[in-house]
Amino acid sequence: MAANSENADRRVVPRWRSFREALVTNELSPASVAKAPSIEGKAFLEEKEAAWRASRHLPFAIDLVSAANVLGETKTAKEAAEFIMQEGSKASLTAQQLARSILSLEKPTSKPQPLVSRNQIISAAGLLKARRITQPRNAFVWMDLARLYVLLGQLEPAEQCLRIALNLAPSERFILRSTSRFYLHSKDPEHALALLRKNSRTPSDPWLIAAEVAVSSVLQKSPKFATAGKGILAASGVLPFHSSELASALASLEMYDGNIKRANKLFETSLREPTDNSLAQAVWASNKTGLGQIHRRFFQIPNAQEAMTFNAANHGRWAEVLVHAEKWAEDESFSSRPRLIASSTASSLLGNPKQGEEIARAGLETNPGHPGLLNNIAFALIEEGKPAEALRAIEEINKEQMTPVDEICVLATSGMANFRLGNAEIGRRLYEAAIHTTEKRKQPALKTLATLYLARERVLQGDVEGFKQFRKAYDEAKKFNDQPRLLAIADRLSPQIRNAEKKLSAI
């Protein structure tokens, strides 16, 4: 059976966008950064100012203006911004826009076009490599280059760039959050957590506390700074936008602990002025906590694609899921989640396994060996009538990345492939192993889903007991009010069962 990102618990882990995109979303607004103590950040800015005064050339001006957009404008930074404007076309469009922002001529409001092809990413990386030479101490150039390496699936050079960025700006919020997201992506959450916990800035910055709470939750550890985060929310000294992800992360803690009333109160706080990340968390959690329907005005905020994907799924609008997930994948190009939900939807609910296969294969470019994506490729191949190819795809899975949900889905998909190859006994044992694992891992919805698919395969093999098993599982599926996908799959499988029943009764 296909895996999708709804099967896994979602946390408010940091987004990782380009430096310019982070400016557009207002995450890095100087006013909010200035409220948090940042000795290293001040020293970093002063260093850029000294370098500019010593050598009044364009690369040093860009270095200073880039830093000032994050750490706060100064008189010297304004001088550098004026110099950039005087240089005209010698400066890049991004540099000119950053200079305009410092001079209050124009705030960066237009979202950069996504890099959707490998050639575009390689070309952009080439430009950043050139800037890396002319601006070797610009931490934000190194961060953007690291991100492009991740999009190309090159994790080692990405990590080298990140280390340089951290050395240049060790307490900069953008650097810390982006680096922690990299280590989550590269399956090293312990490193991400250590990075956030050891930094002196984290206890006073709501964005960093939100990241620490989320990463701790990924590792099923108690957050170190949750109490400090609650104090920040209670003090009401931070603008709602800048505390939104903190409220959302704390709400998620309460939800996972079963404190639904407190969770919903915090989710409501997070929605006063949500980021796209906290909005997505609220939409994802809404069916689970009874938060209710999220008002449509929230979906007008920038980068709301993930939230819109979950909202469409919550309402059973499966074609819309694909549309929004595609845009989500453009925004978070290295994330497996949008392609998991899109490939699963295409194969399981829209009857288009070929499209499901193509979507999942696209995700492998930045997530090689990913268990969920390869499982979905295998599922799609089976639906295309290629069960032997499906088993070969499963063999490519990186076993070290397997989660309990992955294990369940892979066992079930392997069972399906064996049924189609005529190995009914092996297929049944694999499905039963998947069902046993759902019981052990306390995944009742996945148990029902695996049982539906097992019953379908038994029916297709002419096993009359499969009809009873399917009807019982279908009745179970109707009990999961917070799982619209589950009942939709059950409804999609039902005609196959009815047709098989008619053929049997006609014999």
N, C-alpha and C positions, 0 to 999 in steps of 0.2 A: 504494500500500500504506500501511497505517496506521502512524503513528509512535507510539512509546511511550517512556517515560522510561528503560527498560532499554537502549535503543539508545545513549543518551548516557553518557559517563563521569560517575560520581557523585563529588562531593567533600564533605568535611565542612564545608560552609559554615555559618555561624551560623544558628540558628533566630531568628525574630523573633516573640516572643509579647508579650502585654500584660505590664505591670509585675507585676500580681498573679499571672499565670500563671508568670512567671519565678521569683517567690518560692515558689510551690507546688512547682516542680521542683527547688528548692534550688540553682539555678545562682548565685543572688545571696546565698548565706548569708554573714552578716557575718564569720564566722571565717575563711573562705577569702579574702575581700577584704582583710582586715586584714593578711595576710601579704605583700601586694604593696605597694611604695611608691606612694603616691598623694598627693603634696603638694596638688594641686588638689582631690582628694576631701576632704582634711582641711579645707581652706579653705572648701569648699562646705558642709560640715557646720557649721563654726563660724559661717558666715554665716547659716545657718538658725537656729542657736541664738540669735544676736544679734537676729535679726528677731523671734523668739518672745518673748524677754525684753523687747523694746521695745514690743511690742503683743500682749498675751496674748489674742488672738482665735483662733477656730476655724481659719480658713484657714492661719494661721502655724503652729499646732500640727500640722496635717495635713502641711504642707510639711516640718517638722522630722522627724516620725515616718516619713514616706515615705523621707527621706534616711537616717535612722538604721537602717531595715530593711536597707539595702544597705551602708552604710559602718560600721555598728557602733553599738550602743546606748551612750548616755551618761546621766549623771545628769539633765541638762537634758531630754534626749529622753524619759526616763521621766516627768518632770513634765508634759511636753506630752501624753504618752499618757494619763496620769491625767486630765488636763483633758478630752481627747476622750471618755473613758468617762463623765465627769461630765455632758457635754453630751447624752448619750443619743441620742435620735432626730434631733437636729439634725445629727449627723455621719452620713455615709453608711455603709452596711454595710461597704464596703471599708476606710474609715478606721477604723471600730471594730475590724475584724479586724487591721489593721496595729498598732493600739494594743495589742491583746491580745498580739500577738506580741512587742512590745517589753517588755511587763510579764510575759512568760512565762505568761500566762493561757491562751493558745491559739495554736498555730502555724497558719499558713495552709495547710491540707491539702486543702481541697475545690477541685476544678478548676472555674473559672467555666464557665457554660454557653456554648457557642459561639454566635456571631452568624451565623445561617445565612441570614437574609433581608436584603435591602437596607434595608427599613424599620427593622429592628432596628439595623443599622449606623448609619443616619442618626440614629436616636433616641439611641444611645450617643454619637455624635459631638456631638450637641447638649448632652448633659450635660457632656462634657469641655470644650466651648467655654465653658460657664458656669464650670467650675473654672479654666479658663485665665485668666479675668478675676479671680477671687478669689485665685488662686495663681499669679501671673504668673511667679514664679521657681522653680516646681516643674518641674524638667527631665523628670520621669517623666510628668507630665500631658501635656507637649508631645510626648513620644515616643509615648504611647498615642494621642493625636489624630492624629499622623502615620500611624500604622499603620491607623487607620480610614479616613483619606483614601486610602491605597493600596488598601484593600479596595473603595473606591468608584471606583477607577480614576483618581483625581485626584492625579497625581504632583507637580505644581507646588506646591500648598499643602502637600502632605506634606513636600517638601524644605524649604520655609520653616520648618515646625515643627521639623524635624530640626536645622536650623542654629541655631535658638534653643536647643534642648536641648543641643547641643554647646557653645555659648557658656556655658551655665549650668553644665555638668558635663563639661568637656573630656576628663577622664581616667577617667570612670566606665565600667567594663566593659560594663554593660548598654547604655549609650548608644552606645559604640563598635561593639559587635558588631551591634546592631540597625541602626545607620546603614550599616555596611558591607553588611549584607544588603539594605538598600534600594537601594544603588547597584548591587549585582549584579542585583536585580530590574529596575531601570530601564536595564539594559544599559550601565552605566558602571563596569566592574570596575576600571579604572585608578584611578578616584577612590576606590573602596573600598580598594584596596591602599595608595595614598598615605596615606590616613587612618590605617590601621593601622601603617604603617611609621614615620611621623613622630612617633607618640605615644611619650612617654618611658616609659609604663607597659608597653607591649607586650612588651619583652624579658624581663620578669620574671613575666608573668601567663600561666599555661598555657592559659587559655581564649583569650586574644588571640593567642598564638603559633599555636594551632591554626587560628584564623581567617586569620592571615597566610599560613600554609603552604597552606591550602585555596585562598585567593584567588589566590596566586601560581601554583598549579597550574592554576587556571581560565585564567590568562593565559599558561600554558606558560613561566613564568619561574622561576628558581631562588629558593627562599624565602630571605629574609634572616636569619630567626631559627630555622631548623631545628636548627642546632648548639646554640643556647641551649636549645631544646626538649628535645633529647636529654640535655643536662646536667641539666635539671629531672627528667626521668624517671629518670636514673641516680642522682640524689641521694636519691630516695625520700622527699623531705620534703613531698610533697603527697599528700593523700588520694586514693585511686584514682578516686573519682567526679570530682574536679576535674582530674585528668590524663587522663581517659578520651578526650576528644576530641582532645587533643594526641597521644596514642598512636595513635589512629585516623588522624589526618591524616598522621603520619609513616609509618604502615603503608601508607597509600595511595601515598605517594611511592615507597616501596620496590616496591610492586606495579607501578606504572606503569613503573618502571625495570627490571622483570624480576627483582627480587631476592625471589623468592617465599618462601623460607625465612625471611628476616628480616621480610618483611611479615606472615607468619602469626604469628610470635612477638610482634610489636607488636599485631596484632589481638587475640591472646589477652590481652595486657596491658590493652587497651582494654575487654575484657569482664569484668575483675575487678569493676567496679561501673559498668556502662555508663550513659551518657545515652541517651535515645531516638535521638539523632543518630548516636552511635558504634555503637549496636546496628544501626541501619539500614544503616550502611556495611559492617559485618561480614557481615550477611546478604546484601547485594547482592554483596559480593566473594567470598562463600564458594564459589560454583561456579567462579569464575575462578582461585582460588588453591589449591583443594583443602583449604580450612580445615575442611570437613566440616559436618555439620548442627549448627546452633546449638541449645543445650539449651532446651527449652520454658519453663524457669523464667524465662529472660530476658524473655520476651514478656509477663510480668506487670508490668513496670515501667510507669509512667505514660507516656502519649503514644506507645505503641509501634506506632501504626497503620501508619506507613511500613514498618517492619521486618516487620510481619505481612503487608503487601501483597506485599513481595518474597518472603517465605517461602512464601506461597500460590502465587505464580508459579513459584518454584523447584520446587515439587512438583506443578505442573499442576492446581491446584485453582482453576479460572478463575472460578467463581461466587463463591468466597470473596474473590478479588482485588477484585471490584466492591464487596463489603461493606466490606472494610478500606480500600479507596481512598476510599470516600465519607467515612469517618470521618477519614482522613488529610486530605482536602480541607477538612473543617470545621476541623481544627487549623491547617493552613497554607493559609488561604483564598486568599491571593494567589499561591500557587505553581501553575505549570502542570503540574508533574510528576504529581500524583495523577490529574488529569483526562486527561492523555495516556495513562497506562497503562490507566485505566478505559475510556476511549472506544475505544481500540484493542482491548481485550479483548472488549468488548461486540460490536463490529462484526466482528472477525476470528475470534473463537473461540467466541462464544456465539450467533451467528446473530441478533443483535438490533441491526441498524444504526440503527434509530430511536432506541434508547436511547443508542447510541454518539454519535449526532449531538447529542442533548440534553445529554449530559455535556460534550462539547467546547464547545458553545455557552455553557454555564454558565461555563466557564473563560475565555471571551473577555471577560467583564465586568471582570476585573482584568488581563487580558493582551490588550488589543485588537491585532489584526493579527498575533497569534502564529502563526508558520508551521506548527508542529506541530499546533496545535488546528484551524486552518483546513484543513490537509491531511486531518485525521481527519474533519472535517465533510464534505469533498469525497468521501473514500472511502466514508463512510456513505451519502451521497446516491447514489453510483453503485450501491451494493448495494441501495438502495431503488428503483432504476430511474430515477434522475434525473441522468444524466450531464451534461446541459447546465447544470443548476444547480450541479453539482460544479465545472465549469470557472469559473463565476462566483465561487464561493467562493474558488478558488485566486487569482483576480485581486485579492482583498482582502488578500492576504498582504503584510505589511511586509517588503519584500525586504532591508532593512538588518539585520533580525534573523536572516536565514537562516544556519544552520550547515551544515557539509558533510552531516550526516545529514538535515537538513531538505531540502537540495537533492536528495538521492537519493530521498527519499520523495515529494517533490512531482513530480519527473520521472516516477516510476513511476505515481503516481496520475493524472497528466495522460495518460499513455499508456493507462491503463485506461479513462479517460473517452472518449478518442478511439476506442478499439476498440469501445466500446458505442455510439458514435454512427455507426459504420460507416466510420470513417477508419482502417482497419487499418494502412496503411503509415505514417501519422503516429504511430499508437500504438506500432508496433514500434520506430520510430526513437527515440521518447522513452524506452521501456523500455531500449533498447540504450545510450542516453546515461546512464541511471541506472546500468546495470551497469558501464559504462566508468568512471563516477565512483567506484563502490565499489572498483574496482581501483586507481584513482589514490589514493584515500583509505585504502586498505588496510582495507577493511570486508568481509571474506569472508562473514560471516553474512548481511549485508544483500545481498551479491551473490547468494547462494543464494536468499534470499527473493524478490528482484526477478525472478530467473530462474523460480521457481515460478509467480509470478503472470503473467509473460509467456507461459509455456508454457500456462497455463490459458486465457488469452485466445486464443492461437493455436488451441487445441483447440476452443474454442467457435465459432471462425470456420471450422472444418472443415479446418484445416491439419494434415495427418497428421504432419508433422515435430514438431509440438507435443507429441505423445505421447512421442517419444524424449527430447525436451528435458526434459519433466516427470520422467520416470523417472530421468534422470541427476541432475537437481537434487534429487530426493527422496533418492537415495543419498547425495548430498553433505550433505543436512540431517541425516541420521543420524549424521554424524561429529562434530556439534557437541554434545558431551555437556554443555557449560555453557550451552546455549541451548534449554531445554525449550519455549519459545514457538515457536521455528522449526519443530521437528518436529511440534508440535501443529497448526500452520497447514498444514503439508504433509499431515498425516493428514486434516485437515478438507477440503482441496481434492481429495484422492484420489477420493472417491465421484463427484464431478463428472466427473473424467477417465474413470473406469470406465464411467459411464453414457454418456458421449459415445462411448467406444470400442465399447460394445455397439450403439448406434444405428448407428454407421458400419459395423460388421460385418454388421448386419441388412439393409443396403441391397443 
